[in-house]
């Protein structure tokens, strides 16, 4: 079955005309992953915007909700899918909105932990459910076998880029 050319195929064809000596085959994967990520992010960010959140705030609140306990900002960075470069600023903004709070560490008064509030938990639970529904709708054009093939291929790609995952330490000994 022949595929209809997409933007990546078109770009490869154009580069082939300009530089036929260059191997552009990597664009088949890298170009499509990047293009797919941009399209997915744009569409899913609309759902989050409806809930009053951006992607970074969603990621931070999701990490806190999943953790089930107050965490240090350093640990919070490790729980997030996205980069935690601006975590301190986001924590402050979300605290001002009543979605999370900082509490003094009982063992180290110089340190604080971050915990999600009831209001924050309600918001992220709703936003997460809506995000999952939107993801399912976006993937509706693929059958189960296709989704499994893409999922497996992307998992292999991530393993090759990131290396094998480090074993998780017991919950009580995880670093802050």
PASEBA-1860 file (N, C-alpha, C; in nm, 3 decimals):
! residues 176
1> XXXXXXXX> 0.085/-0.118/0.000/0.000/0.000/0.000/0.089/0.124/0.000 ~ 0.064/0.215/-0.093/0.141/0.340/-0.101/0.082/0.444/-0.010 ~ 0.172/0.512/0.063/0.128/0.620/0.151/0.118/0.748/0.072 ~ 0.024/0.831/0.115/0.017/0.966/0.061/0.136/1.043/0.117 ~ 0.210/1.115/0.034/0.326/1.189/0.086/0.284/1.290/0.193 ~ 0.360/1.295/0.300/0.337/1.395/0.403/0.446/1.502/0.394 ~ 0.445/1.595/0.486/0.541/1.706/0.483/0.685/1.655/0.492 ~ 0.705/1.545/0.564/0.841/1.491/0.578/0.888/1.430/0.446
9> XXXXXXXX> 0.800/1.354/0.381/0.836/1.297/0.249/0.864/1.408/0.149 ~ 0.782/1.511/0.153/0.802/1.623/0.061/0.937/1.691/0.087 ~ 0.969/1.712/0.216/1.096/1.776/0.250/1.214/1.690/0.206 ~ 1.203/1.558/0.227/1.311/1.469/0.183/1.331/1.478/0.032 ~ 1.221/1.481/-0.042/1.230/1.492/-0.187/1.297/1.621/-0.230 ~ 1.265/1.730/-0.161/1.326/1.859/-0.194/1.476/1.857/-0.165 ~ 1.513/1.799/-0.049/1.655/1.791/-0.017/1.729/1.700/-0.114 ~ 1.662/1.596/-0.162/1.725/1.505/-0.258/1.759/1.579/-0.387
17> XXXXXXXX> 1.673/1.671/-0.426/1.700/1.751/-0.545/1.819/1.844/-0.525 ~ 1.829/1.901/-0.407/1.936/1.997/-0.378/2.069/1.926/-0.347 ~ 2.061/1.822/-0.265/2.180/1.747/-0.222/2.154/1.597/-0.234 ~ 2.159/1.543/-0.354/2.131/1.400/-0.371/2.231/1.308/-0.299 ~ 2.346/1.362/-0.264/2.448/1.281/-0.196/2.419/1.262/-0.047 ~ 2.327/1.340/0.009/2.297/1.330/0.153/2.194/1.222/0.181 ~ 2.218/1.147/0.287/2.123/1.045/0.332/2.023/1.112/0.426 ~ 1.902/1.129/0.381/1.798/1.195/0.461/1.704/1.094/0.528
25> XXXXXXXX> 1.741/0.968/0.531/1.652/0.865/0.585/1.618/0.886/0.733 ~ 1.706/0.950/0.808/1.677/0.974/0.950/1.553/1.061/0.968 ~ 1.524/1.143/0.867/1.405/1.229/0.874/1.277/1.146/0.881 ~ 1.282/1.024/0.829/1.164/0.937/0.834/1.117/0.918/0.978 ~ 1.210/0.908/1.070/1.174/0.890/1.210/1.182/1.021/1.286 ~ 1.298/1.084/1.287/1.317/1.204/1.367/1.222/1.315/1.323 ~ 1.213/1.339/1.196/1.123/1.443/1.146/0.979/1.415/1.182 ~ 0.938/1.290/1.167/0.798/1.256/1.199/0.771/1.261/1.350
33> XXXXXXXX> 0.867/1.218/1.430/0.849/1.226/1.576/0.833/1.372/1.618 ~ 0.921/1.458/1.567/0.913/1.600/1.603/0.784/1.664/1.553 ~ 0.747/1.634/1.431/0.623/1.690/1.374/0.501/1.638/1.451 ~ 0.500/1.508/1.481/0.390/1.449/1.557/0.380/1.513/1.695 ~ 0.493/1.529/1.761/0.494/1.589/1.895/0.437/1.731/1.890 ~ 0.473/1.807/1.789/0.422/1.944/1.778/0.271/1.946/1.757 ~ 0.222/1.859/1.671/0.077/1.854/1.644/0.002/1.807/1.769 ~ 0.052/1.701/1.833/-0.013/1.651/1.954/-0.014/1.756/2.064
41> XXXXXXXX> 0.099/1.820/2.084/0.108/1.922/2.189/0.009/2.035/2.164 ~ 0.001/2.081/2.040/-0.091/2.190/2.007/-0.235/2.151/2.038 ~ -0.273/2.032/1.998/-0.412/1.989/2.019/-0.442/1.960/2.166 ~ -0.349/1.898/2.235/-0.371/1.867/2.376/-0.363/1.991/2.464 ~ -0.280/2.087/2.426/-0.270/2.210/2.503/-0.401/2.287/2.503 ~ -0.483/2.270/2.400/-0.615/2.333/2.396/-0.702/2.279/2.509 ~ -0.696/2.148/2.530/-0.773/2.085/2.639/-0.728/2.140/2.773 ~ -0.596/2.148/2.793/-0.544/2.199/2.920/-0.580/2.346/2.940
49> XXXXXXXX> -0.574/2.422/2.833/-0.611/2.563/2.841/-0.754/2.582/2.888 ~ -0.842/2.491/2.845/-0.981/2.496/2.890/-0.991/2.478/3.041 ~ -0.893/2.412/3.100/-0.889/2.390/3.245/-0.807/2.499/3.316 ~ -0.755/2.594/3.241/-0.676/2.701/3.301/-0.532/2.663/3.330 ~ -0.482/2.561/3.259/-0.345/2.514/3.282/-0.266/2.518/3.153 ~ -0.135/2.535/3.168/-0.046/2.511/3.054/0.021/2.376/3.074 ~ 0.098/2.331/2.977/0.161/2.198/2.981/0.251/2.182/3.104 ~ 0.332/2.284/3.133/0.426/2.275/3.245/0.351/2.264/3.379
57> XXXXXXXX> 0.244/2.340/3.393/0.165/2.334/3.517/0.097/2.197/3.530 ~ 0.046/2.147/3.418/-0.017/2.015/3.416/0.084/1.909/3.459 ~ 0.203/1.916/3.405/0.307/1.818/3.437/0.343/1.825/3.585 ~ 0.359/1.945/3.638/0.395/1.962/3.779/0.285/1.910/3.871 ~ 0.160/1.948/3.845/0.049/1.902/3.928/0.031/1.750/3.916 ~ 0.050/1.697/3.797/0.041/1.552/3.778/0.146/1.480/3.860 ~ 0.268/1.531/3.859/0.376/1.470/3.936/0.344/1.471/4.085 ~ 0.292/1.583/4.133/0.256/1.591/4.275/0.143/1.495/4.308
65> XXXXXXXX> 0.044/1.489/4.222/-0.071/1.401/4.245/-0.027/1.255/4.248 ~ 0.061/1.217/4.156/0.110/1.080/4.150/0.196/1.044/4.270 ~ 0.269/1.142/4.322/0.364/1.114/4.431/0.291/1.069/4.557 ~ 0.173/1.123/4.581/0.095/1.083/4.697/0.143/1.139/4.829 ~ 0.249/1.217/4.826/0.302/1.275/4.949/0.377/1.404/4.917 ~ 0.396/1.490/5.016/0.474/1.611/4.992/0.616/1.576/4.951 ~ 0.671/1.652/4.858/0.807/1.627/4.809/0.887/1.757/4.807 ~ 1.016/1.742/4.809/1.103/1.860/4.796/1.100/1.906/4.650
73> XXXXXXXX> 1.133/2.032/4.626/1.141/2.078/4.486/1.238/1.994/4.402 ~ 1.348/1.951/4.460/1.444/1.867/4.387/1.384/1.735/4.347 ~ 1.312/1.673/4.437/1.246/1.546/4.406/1.136/1.568/4.303 ~ 1.067/1.679/4.313/0.961/1.712/4.218/1.017/1.718/4.076 ~ 1.133/1.778/4.060/1.197/1.782/3.928/1.218/1.642/3.872 ~ 1.256/1.548/3.957/1.279/1.411/3.914/1.152/1.337/3.877 ~ 1.039/1.382/3.927/0.911/1.317/3.899/0.845/1.367/3.771 ~ 0.890/1.482/3.724/0.824/1.543/3.610/0.874/1.487/3.479
81> XXXXXXXX> 0.783/1.485/3.381/0.818/1.438/3.247/0.898/1.546/3.176 ~ 0.860/1.670/3.192/0.928/1.782/3.126/1.042/1.832/3.215 ~ 1.117/1.925/3.161/1.228/1.985/3.234/1.176/2.065/3.353 ~ 1.247/2.058/3.462/1.207/2.132/3.581/1.282/2.262/3.598 ~ 1.332/2.319/3.491/1.415/2.440/3.500/1.345/2.555/3.571 ~ 1.217/2.570/3.552/1.144/2.681/3.612/1.050/2.634/3.723 ~ 1.085/2.526/3.789/0.997/2.468/3.890/0.965/2.566/4.002 ~ 1.064/2.636/4.053/1.042/2.727/4.165/0.938/2.833/4.130
89> XXXXXXXX> 0.950/2.890/4.013/0.853/2.992/3.969/0.713/2.931/3.954 ~ 0.705/2.812/3.895/0.574/2.746/3.876/0.512/2.712/4.010 ~ 0.593/2.662/4.103/0.543/2.628/4.236/0.482/2.754/4.300 ~ 0.551/2.865/4.291/0.502/2.989/4.349/0.369/3.030/4.285 ~ 0.361/3.025/4.152/0.239/3.064/4.082/0.123/2.973/4.117 ~ 0.147/2.843/4.122/0.041/2.748/4.154/-0.002/2.759/4.301 ~ 0.093/2.793/4.388/0.059/2.816/4.529/-0.030/2.939/4.542 ~ 0.000/3.043/4.466/-0.082/3.164/4.469/-0.224/3.138/4.421
97> XXXXXXXX> -0.241/3.038/4.335/-0.373/3.001/4.285/-0.443/2.899/4.375 ~ -0.376/2.859/4.483/-0.436/2.766/4.578/-0.435/2.621/4.532 ~ -0.350/2.587/4.434/-0.347/2.451/4.380/-0.244/2.362/4.450 ~ -0.147/2.424/4.514/-0.050/2.351/4.593/-0.003/2.441/4.704 ~ 0.071/2.383/4.797/0.123/2.462/4.908/0.260/2.412/4.946 ~ 0.338/2.502/5.002/0.469/2.467/5.054/0.456/2.450/5.204 ~ 0.516/2.345/5.253/0.514/2.321/5.398/0.656/2.300/5.445 ~ 0.684/2.348/5.562/0.819/2.331/5.619/0.846/2.184/5.645
105> XXXXXXXX> 0.966/2.143/5.613/1.008/2.005/5.639/1.021/1.988/5.790 ~ 0.958/1.886/5.844/0.961/1.863/5.988/1.100/1.824/6.037 ~ 1.180/1.764/5.949/1.313/1.717/5.989/1.422/1.820/5.962 ~ 1.397/1.911/5.870/1.497/2.012/5.833/1.425/2.144/5.808 ~ 1.425/2.232/5.906/1.352/2.359/5.898/1.401/2.451/5.786 ~ 1.520/2.423/5.732/1.571/2.505/5.622/1.508/2.466/5.489 ~ 1.444/2.351/5.488/1.389/2.296/5.365/1.236/2.299/5.368 ~ 1.178/2.300/5.250/1.031/2.296/5.239/0.992/2.182/5.146
113> XXXXXXXX> 0.874/2.136/5.163/0.817/2.035/5.075/0.694/2.096/5.008 ~ 0.660/2.037/4.895/0.546/2.087/4.818/0.439/1.978/4.819 ~ 0.315/2.019/4.842/0.205/1.923/4.839/0.087/1.986/4.764 ~ 0.014/1.900/4.698/-0.103/1.943/4.623/-0.218/1.965/4.720 ~ -0.298/2.067/4.696/-0.415/2.094/4.780/-0.534/2.014/4.727 ~ -0.641/2.012/4.804/-0.762/1.944/4.757/-0.812/2.007/4.628 ~ -0.807/2.139/4.621/-0.849/2.210/4.499/-0.760/2.171/4.381 ~ -0.629/2.162/4.405/-0.535/2.121/4.300/-0.559/1.979/4.256
121> XXXXXXXX> -0.589/1.889/4.350/-0.616/1.749/4.317/-0.743/1.737/4.232 ~ -0.846/1.812/4.269/-0.970/1.810/4.189/-0.944/1.859/4.047 ~ -0.868/1.967/4.034/-0.838/2.022/3.902/-0.756/1.925/3.818 ~ -0.651/1.868/3.875/-0.565/1.780/3.795/-0.637/1.650/3.762 ~ -0.720/1.600/3.851/-0.797/1.479/3.820/-0.888/1.503/3.700 ~ -0.955/1.617/3.698/-1.043/1.651/3.586/-0.963/1.673/3.458 ~ -0.855/1.750/3.468/-0.773/1.780/3.351/-0.707/1.653/3.295 ~ -0.664/1.565/3.384/-0.600/1.441/3.340/-0.699/1.353/3.265
129> XXXXXXXX> -0.820/1.340/3.318/-0.923/1.259/3.252/-0.956/1.318/3.114 ~ -0.968/1.449/3.106/-0.996/1.513/2.977/-0.880/1.496/2.881 ~ -0.758/1.505/2.931/-0.640/1.487/2.847/-0.635/1.345/2.790 ~ -0.664/1.246/2.873/-0.665/1.107/2.826/-0.771/1.086/2.718 ~ -0.887/1.144/2.738/-0.994/1.132/2.638/-0.950/1.196/2.506 ~ -0.887/1.312/2.515/-0.838/1.379/2.394/-0.730/1.295/2.325 ~ -0.642/1.232/2.404/-0.539/1.145/2.347/-0.602/1.028/2.272 ~ -0.704/0.967/2.333/-0.772/0.854/2.267/-0.835/0.899/2.136
137> XXXXXXXX> -0.895/1.017/2.135/-0.955/1.070/2.012/-0.849/1.094/1.906 ~ -0.735/1.146/1.946/-0.628/1.173/1.851/-0.570/1.044/1.791 ~ -0.577/0.935/1.865/-0.523/0.808/1.817/-0.629/0.719/1.753 ~ -0.751/0.769/1.743/-0.863/0.689/1.691/-0.842/0.642/1.547 ~ -0.760/0.710/1.471/-0.734/0.672/1.332/-0.641/0.554/1.317 ~ -0.588/0.505/1.429/-0.496/0.390/1.426/-0.564/0.273/1.495 ~ -0.543/0.152/1.440/-0.597/0.034/1.506/-0.503/-0.009/1.618 ~ -0.546/-0.107/1.696/-0.468/-0.153/1.812/-0.328/-0.199/1.771
145> XXXXXXXX> -0.319/-0.274/1.664/-0.189/-0.325/1.619/-0.095/-0.209/1.582 ~ -0.146/-0.109/1.514/-0.064/0.007/1.477/-0.019/0.083/1.601 ~ -0.111/0.103/1.695/-0.074/0.175/1.820/0.034/0.098/1.896 ~ 0.021/-0.033/1.903/0.121/-0.114/1.974/0.256/-0.108/1.903 ~ 0.256/-0.108/1.770/0.381/-0.100/1.695/0.450/0.035/1.719 ~ 0.373/0.142/1.714/0.431/0.276/1.738/0.481/0.286/1.881 ~ 0.401/0.240/1.976/0.440/0.245/2.117/0.569/0.167/2.141 ~ 0.577/0.047/2.088/0.698/-0.034/2.104/0.819/0.030/2.039
153> XXXXXXXX> 0.801/0.083/1.920/0.911/0.149/1.850/0.960/0.271/1.923 ~ 0.868/0.351/1.974/0.908/0.471/2.049/0.976/0.433/2.181 ~ 0.929/0.327/2.245/0.993/0.281/2.369/1.138/0.240/2.340 ~ 1.158/0.169/2.230/1.295/0.129/2.192/1.381/0.251/2.160 ~ 1.323/0.348/2.090/1.397/0.470/2.059/1.439/0.541/2.187 ~ 1.347/0.555/2.282/1.381/0.620/2.409/1.490/0.543/2.483 ~ 1.481/0.411/2.485/1.585/0.332/2.552/1.721/0.354/2.486 ~ 1.721/0.362/2.354/1.850/0.382/2.286/1.905/0.522/2.311
161> XXXXXXXX> 1.819/0.618/2.334/1.863/0.755/2.360/1.899/0.779/2.506 ~ 1.819/0.722/2.596/1.837/0.749/2.739/1.915/0.641/2.812 ~ 1.928/0.525/2.753/1.990/0.413/2.821/1.886/0.342/2.906 ~ 1.926/0.231/2.966/1.829/0.158/3.047/1.790/0.238/3.171 ~ 1.666/0.224/3.214/1.624/0.298/3.334/1.699/0.247/3.457 ~ 1.731/0.340/3.545/1.797/0.302/3.670/1.694/0.236/3.760 ~ 1.735/0.136/3.835/1.639/0.074/3.927/1.593/0.177/4.030 ~ 1.465/0.175/4.059/1.408/0.270/4.157/1.445/0.226/4.297
169> XXXXXXXX> 1.497/0.318/4.378/1.528/0.283/4.516/1.397/0.267/4.594 ~ 1.401/0.201/4.708/1.279/0.190/4.789/1.225/0.329/4.820 ~ 1.095/0.341/4.833/1.029/0.471/4.852/1.088/0.548/4.971 ~ 1.122/0.478/5.076/1.172/0.547/5.196/1.313/0.601/5.180 ~ 1.388/0.553/5.079/1.526/0.598/5.064/1.548/0.683/4.939 ~ 1.440/0.727/4.875/1.457/0.809/4.756/1.515/0.944/4.793 ~ 1.611/0.992/4.712/1.676/1.119/4.746/1.581/1.236/4.728 ~ 1.600/1.338/4.809/1.522/1.461/4.796/1.603/1.557/4.719
END
